[in-house]
């Protein structure tokens, strides 16, 4: 890392509204559809190429971004000013960032490399390279100090930070693996695939999946853990679903973002709101209490709508 005094350019999409306080719902809908009219906090373009990964760090005071230009940048959350920059962090485009601890983050790139960074020293402290294609998703397991990663090569890897080694890697799947969450109190690992199948791996037995759940008709691009028994999935059909794990079932569709694939899901810091983004250039915020407490949604026309911010 190196500090930067470069002034922030003034051309890029506006930052999303803060998810902790969306506008009140209208009486017409439990999660009303209205465009957020919020003052723009700042405009920033810290990268020369597309920004592929975004994470809050330092207790929400900074935004960490990874780019196709192979750089990682930390920016002040209030002003957008670049605080620190790491050029050439990877030799290929950066796809994913995940926060490990208060002082460490991990990044994954198009060539299958995973790097772990010490934000205090601004240096790389671990490197893993077992995958033959892009890193599609990562999740950190704090209890065992390991990073689980999925890749376009169709494998799941378990990367041990203490030993700086790849502890295990699955056999090649017929599908790419696109997303990963740890469920059932650490006993099961669930991965999404382009075919719509969810692959379940038993902890400690990663060579082959122990179960396949075929409940989605299209690609499962994002998975978000709700609790130990249920997760939220985002698929290429634009529908957000509540999914039970063991027993495996689609409990209900929760909402429809758009007719396009959903690119990302995320909770607000208090988990009261769910955010989703898609190709429609909108950030949508869903009230979790209303989604989970509402009636079963069996038809597409029954889907609730969300507060939306347009880019």
ChimeraX attribute file (.defattr): number of C-alpha atoms within 10 A of each C-alpha:
attribute: neighborCount
match mode: 1-to-1
recipient: residues
	/A:1	21
	/A:2	11
	/A:3	12
	/A:4	15
	/A:5	10
	/A:6	10
	/A:7	11
	/A:8	16
	/A:9	13
	/A:10	11
	/A:11	9
	/A:12	12
	/A:13	13
	/A:14	17
	/A:15	16
	/A:16	17
	/A:17	19
	/A:18	10
	/A:19	21
	/A:20	15
	/A:21	10
	/A:22	16
	/A:23	14
	/A:24	10
	/A:25	15
	/A:26	11
	/A:27	8
	/A:28	8
	/A:29	11
	/A:30	16
	/A:31	20
	/A:32	19
	/A:33	18
	/A:34	16
	/A:35	15
	/A:36	16
	/A:37	11
	/A:38	12
	/A:39	8
	/A:40	10
	/A:41	13
	/A:42	16
	/A:43	17
	/A:44	19
	/A:45	18
	/A:46	25
	/A:47	19
	/A:48	11
	/A:49	14
	/A:50	15
	/A:51	20
	/A:52	15
	/A:53	18
	/A:54	18
	/A:55	16
	/A:56	16
	/A:57	22
	/A:58	14
	/A:59	8
	/A:60	11
	/A:61	12
	/A:62	21
	/A:63	20
	/A:64	24
	/A:65	24
	/A:66	29
	/A:67	25
	/A:68	20
	/A:69	20
	/A:70	23
	/A:71	24
	/A:72	26
	/A:73	24
	/A:74	28
	/A:75	23
	/A:76	16
	/A:77	19
	/A:78	11
	/A:79	13
	/A:80	21
	/A:81	22
	/A:82	23
	/A:83	19
	/A:84	19
	/A:85	21
	/A:86	18
	/A:87	14
	/A:88	12
	/A:89	23
	/A:90	22
	/A:91	13
	/A:92	19
	/A:93	23
	/A:94	30
	/A:95	24
	/A:96	23
	/A:97	25
	/A:98	22
	/A:99	20
	/A:100	18
	/A:101	14
	/A:102	12
	/A:103	14
	/A:104	19
	/A:105	20
	/A:106	23
	/A:107	25
	/A:108	31
	/A:109	26
	/A:110	23
	/A:111	21
	/A:112	23
	/A:113	21
	/A:114	26
	/A:115	18
	/A:116	22
	/A:117	21
	/A:118	17
	/A:119	18
	/A:120	10
	/A:121	11
	/A:122	15
	/A:123	14
	/A:124	16
	/A:125	14
	/A:126	18
	/A:127	18
	/A:128	19
	/A:129	15
	/A:130	19
	/A:131	22
	/A:132	15
	/A:133	18
	/A:134	25
	/A:135	28
	/A:136	24
	/A:137	26
	/A:138	26
	/A:139	20
	/A:140	21
	/A:141	16
	/A:142	10
	/A:143	7
	/A:144	10
	/A:145	13
	/A:146	22
	/A:147	21
	/A:148	21
	/A:149	27
	/A:150	29
	/A:151	27
	/A:152	22
	/A:153	20
	/A:154	21
	/A:155	27
	/A:156	34
	/A:157	24
	/A:158	24
	/A:159	25
	/A:160	19
	/A:161	18
	/A:162	10
	/A:163	11
	/A:164	13
	/A:165	16
	/A:166	18
	/A:167	13
	/A:168	17
	/A:169	20
	/A:170	17
	/A:171	14
	/A:172	14
	/A:173	16
	/A:174	12
	/A:175	18
	/A:176	22
	/A:177	30
	/A:178	27
	/A:179	25
	/A:180	27
	/A:181	23
	/A:182	24
	/A:183	22
	/A:184	15
	/A:185	10
	/A:186	13
	/A:187	12
	/A:188	22
	/A:189	22
	/A:190	23
	/A:191	27
	/A:192	28
	/A:193	25
	/A:194	19
	/A:195	16
	/A:196	19
	/A:197	21
	/A:198	28
	/A:199	22
	/A:200	24
	/A:201	22
	/A:202	19
	/A:203	14
	/A:204	11
	/A:205	13
	/A:206	20
	/A:207	16
	/A:208	17
	/A:209	20
	/A:210	14
	/A:211	15
	/A:212	14
	/A:213	18
	/A:214	15
	/A:215	13
	/A:216	21
	/A:217	13
	/A:218	18
	/A:219	19
	/A:220	26
	/A:221	25
	/A:222	26
	/A:223	26
	/A:224	20
	/A:225	19
	/A:226	15
	/A:227	13
	/A:228	15
	/A:229	15
	/A:230	21
	/A:231	21
	/A:232	20
	/A:233	25
	/A:234	29
	/A:235	26
	/A:236	22
	/A:237	18
	/A:238	21
	/A:239	20
	/A:240	25
	/A:241	21
	/A:242	21
	/A:243	23
	/A:244	18
	/A:245	19
	/A:246	14
	/A:247	10
	/A:248	16
	/A:249	14
	/A:250	19
	/A:251	15
	/A:252	16
	/A:253	22
	/A:254	26
	/A:255	21
	/A:256	23
	/A:257	29
	/A:258	19
	/A:259	13
	/A:260	16
	/A:261	22
	/A:262	25
	/A:263	15
	/A:264	16
	/A:265	21
	/A:266	17
	/A:267	19
	/A:268	14
	/A:269	11
	/A:270	8
	/A:271	14
	/A:272	16
	/A:273	21
	/A:274	21
	/A:275	20
	/A:276	22
	/A:277	22
	/A:278	19
	/A:279	14
	/A:280	14
	/A:281	12
	/A:282	18
	/A:283	24
	/A:284	27
	/A:285	29
	/A:286	27
	/A:287	22
	/A:288	17
	/A:289	11
	/A:290	15
	/A:291	21
	/A:292	12
	/A:293	9
	/A:294	12
	/A:295	11
	/A:296	14
	/A:297	17
	/A:298	11
	/A:299	8
	/A:300	11
	/A:301	8
	/A:302	14
	/A:303	18
	/A:304	20
	/A:305	20
	/A:306	25
	/A:307	21
	/A:308	25
	/A:309	20
	/A:310	14
	/A:311	12
